[in-house]
């Protein structure tokens, strides 16, 4: 049974917004401020990151329009490069996404536990218990059907957008910073390096939208709705991000941003007073729900594509005809996230590894637009989305991500084995692919 289109443009727009807006925007601006060291580098990084993300969104919009397919992020690698290369890149990204789900779910549990659980469970065991229950509840919702999952995602996404807009009103509630003015910490690197390191957290906070091309087979009228949903979703995110970052800066200043990771709590405290902490806890938890839910919805599509190529067993391609759910593939992804949950140390420690894989994967995927244009010339005369300023738009995106990749690689000097582990992960994926190919008959791979 193949996947049938069930999602409309609004559904996909909400998926785009939730794929991008996770927990990052409520904490990562502090990391950006620490790396930037000044207001102009701080805002320059967020503005530049937004423009680059828009270039990426436009690029992926045309990729999605030219090659709409379930598990599109894998499929486009396979079509434009080679199935082995596609598997190598995507198997690492799926593991990376499962790790992110586990880490973000842990953060959400830490926020909500003081409200939900008794004092005896205000510990590591209580946090993991809440995390497991949360993931399993969302798993059940997704198991009941893709349309029900999309409706839940729409509600969570709208609530998340409203929460950011409410937090932005803090600038109208206070005439003075919420903390004592603090001098910005000077940076020890040159401005170019500071800007590059700032972009690591910025691009992480803007990332995620690329997974929308995994829904090519789920979208009604995909060639028209995918690009429009991506552009609308990313434009909304950029406006929200710039607005809340201005609110952070107006209330805390660069010095306060550098010293405060609980940024949303500070703004909520100004708006709601003593109840601000509880309000913030609920907002953070709902943001986590949206992020975890959309990843449970998106990532199994990659398994579907791998099974479609004969690399994974056919069971990963099995779809419930009534609910349009990949029951086995989704179960495997959720199980992976729960297993990783017991090994995750901290989210910040994982950031550079997650971003190293993401920057490489996204830039190489963006490069496929040049190959796709040659292979799908017949679509040029049809009514599909085409980038207006080609090749400038994809080139800006690719070069910016390579710049960040280089900066991340330079930070690996602090841990000599970090780069080795990253390269080993790719090598292992390549080995798994060829091991799987050897077990298949040639007829199964054609």
C-alpha positions, 0 to 999 in steps of 0.5 A, spaced: 500 500 500 502 506 497 502 513 501 496 517 499 495 525 499 492 527 505 495 534 507 493 540 505 497 547 504 495 549 511 497 543 514 504 543 511 505 550 513 504 548 520 509 543 519 514 547 517 513 552 522 513 547 527 519 543 524 523 550 525 521 553 532 523 548 537 526 550 544 532 553 540 529 560 540 527 560 547 535 559 549 540 559 543 540 567 543 544 567 549 549 562 546 549 567 540 550 573 544 556 569 548 559 568 541 558 575 538 560 579 544 556 585 541 549 587 538 551 588 531 554 581 530 548 578 534 543 582 530 547 581 524 547 573 525 540 573 526 538 577 520 543 574 515 541 567 518 534 569 516 536 571 509 540 564 508 534 560 511 530 564 506 534 562 500 534 555 503 527 555 503 526 557 496 531 552 494 528 546 497 521 549 495 524 548 487 527 541 489 520 539 492 516 541 486 521 538 481 521 531 485 515 530 490 516 524 493 515 520 500 522 521 503 524 526 498 530 528 502 533 521 501 530 520 494 533 526 491 540 524 494 539 517 491 536 520 484 541 525 483 548 522 486 547 515 488 543 510 493 549 509 497 551 516 498 543 517 499 543 512 505 550 514 508 548 521 509 540 520 511 542 514 516 546 519 520 541 525 519 535 520 522 539 518 528 541 525 529 534 527 529 532 522 534 537 524 538 535 531 538 528 529 539 530 525 546 534 531 548 529 536 547 523 532 550 528 532 556 528 539 556 521 539 556 520 535 562 525 539 566 520 545 565 513 541 566 515 537 572 515 542 578 508 543 576 506 536 574 510 531 579 510 531 587 517 533 590 519 526 591 520 525 583 523 532 582 529 528 580 533 525 574 528 519 574 522 523 574 524 527 568 525 521 564 519 518 566 515 524 564 519 524 557 517 517 556 510 518 557 510 524 553 513 521 547 509 515 548 502 519 548 504 523 541 506 516 538 499 514 540 496 520 536 500 519 530 499 511 530 491 513 530 492 517 523 496 522 519 490 527 519 489 526 526 496 528 527 496 533 523 490 537 526 494 536 533 500 539 530 496 545 527 493 546 534 500 546 537 503 550 532 498 556 532 499 556 540 506 556 539 506 562 534 501 566 539 506 564 545 512 568 542 507 574 540 505 574 547 512 574 550 514 580 545 509 584 549 514 584 554 518 590 551 511 594 552 511 592 560 517 594 562 521 601 561 528 598 564 531 591 563 529 585 567 536 584 570 541 589 572 545 592 566 551 588 565 557 589 560 557 585 554 563 580 555 569 581 550 570 576 545 577 573 544 576 571 537 576 576 531 569 578 528 569 574 522 570 568 527 565 570 532 560 571 526 561 564 524 561 561 531 554 565 532 551 562 526 552 555 528 546 556 534 543 561 529 542 556 523 540 550 528 535 555 531 532 556 523 533 549 521 528 543 520 524 546 514 528 541 509 524 535 512 518 538 509 520 535 502 519 528 505 512 529 505 511 529 497 507 523 497 502 526 503 501 533 500 495 534 495 497 538 489 504 537 491 508 541 486 504 547 487 503 547 495 510 544 497 513 551 495 508 555 497 507 552 504 515 552 505 515 560 503 510 562 507 512 558 513 519 560 513 517 568 512 513 567 518 518 564 522 523 569 520 519 575 523 517 571 529 525 570 530 527 577 529 521 580 533 523 576 540 530 577 539 529 584 539 524 583 545 530 579 549 535 585 547 530 591 549 529 587 556 536 584 557 541 588 553 547 584 550 550 583 557 544 580 560 543 575 554 550 572 555 548 571 562 541 568 562 539 562 558 532 562 561 530 568 556 523 566 556 522 565 563 525 573 564 520 575 559 514 571 562 516 574 569 515 581 566 508 580 563 505 575 568 509 577 575 510 571 580 506 566 575 511 567 570 515 561 571 509 557 571 506 560 564 513 559 561 513 552 563 507 550 560 509 554 554 516 550 553 512 544 554 507 545 548 513 547 544 516 541 546 510 537 544 510 540 537 517 539 536 517 531 538 510 530 534 512 533 527 519 529 528 515 523 529 511 524 523 516 526 518 522 522 520 519 515 518 518 517 511 526 517 510 525 509 512 519 508 507 524 511 501 530 507 503 525 501 503 522 503 496 530 502 494 530 495 497 536 497 502 531 496 508 526 491 509 519 491 505 516 492 512 519 499 513 514 501 507 508 498 509 503 503 510 496 502 514 491 503 508 486 507 513 490 511 517 496 512 512 501 511 518 507 507 517 506 503 523 513 499 523 517 505 521 514 510 526 515 505 532 522 504 530 524 511 530 520 512 537 524 506 540 530 509 537 529 516 541 527 512 547 533 508 547 538 514 546 534 518 551 538 514 556 545 516 553 543 523 552 548 528 557 546 535 555 543 538 549 548 543 548 554 538 548 550 535 542 549 541 538 556 541 534 555 534 532 548 535 530 549 541 526 556 538 523 551 533 520 546 538 518 550 543 515 553 537 510 547 534 509 543 540 507 548 543 503 549 537 499 542 536 498 541 544 496 546 542 490 542 537 487 538 543 484 543 544 479 542 536 477 535 536 478 534 542 473 538 538 468 534 531 469 527 535 469 528 540 463 521 537 461 518 541 467 520 547 466 514 549 461 509 546 467 506 550 472 511 549 478 515 553 482 522 556 479 527 560 483 527 567 480 534 569 482 538 562 480 543 560 481 545 566 486 539 563 491 542 556 492 549 559 491 548 563 497 545 558 501 551 553 500 556 557 501 554 560 508 553 553 510 560 551 508 562 557 512 559 554 518 561 547 517 568 550 517 567 553 523 564 547 527 570 543 524 575 548 527 572 547 534 573 540 534 580 541 535 578 541 543 576 534 542 581 530 537 576 524 537 570 528 535 571 529 527 574 522 527 567 520 530 563 524 525 567 521 519 566 514 522 559 515 523 558 516 515 563 510 514 559 506 518 553 508 514 556 506 507 558 499 510 551 498 512 549 500 505 553 495 501 552 490 506 544 490 505 546 490 497 550 484 498 544 481 501 539 483 495 538 479 489 540 484 483 533 484 481 530 487 487 535 493 486 533 495 479 
